[in-house]
Structure formats: structure tokens, C-alpha cells
Amino acid sequence: MRPETWGWIDPIMIASNELDNETNTEVYVPVETQVEWLVDRAVAQTELSGTDESDKKVAILYYSHGC
């Protein structure tokens, strides 16, 4: 079983290495929308910890990737 199927990890690309043509070196360039999404998610998870249990909702996801 892969860790992704258990929800243990959630990979997200937040930056990439790109070539700077002026200096001919690789630079680390953030993907702004992904960084904002990650920050928003961290804030939401922090706020969720302070939410009453009766106000929380649960989603059960099922999928089969046809072994």
C-alpha cells in the first residue's frame, strides 16, 4: 500500500528549479498559487483543531485503481 492511499502524505509542488539565462545558473522559483494554497490549508487545519467535535464533518473517499 502506498502512503498516499492512507492519507499519510499529500505531495504538492511549491517550486521548481529553472535556468536563469542572465547568470546561467539554476534558481529556485516558487509557484505562487501553490504556496498560497499550502498556507491556506495549514491555517484551516489549525482552525479545525479549535472547532467543536459536533461542528466537524467527515468525508469518506473510496476509489479503486485496478491492481
Stockholm file with secondary structure:
# STOCKHOLM 1.0

chainA/1-67         MRPETWGWIDPIMIASNELDNETNTEVYVPVETQVEWLVDRAVAQTELSGTDESDKKVAILYYSHGC
#=GR chainA/1-67 SS CCHHHHTSCCCCCCEEEEEETTTTEEEEEECHHHHHHHHHHHHHHHHHHTSCGGGCCCCCCCCCCCC
#=GC SS_cons        CCHHHHTSCCCCCCEEEEEETTTTEEEEEECHHHHHHHHHHHHHHHHHHTSCGGGCCCCCCCCCCCC
//
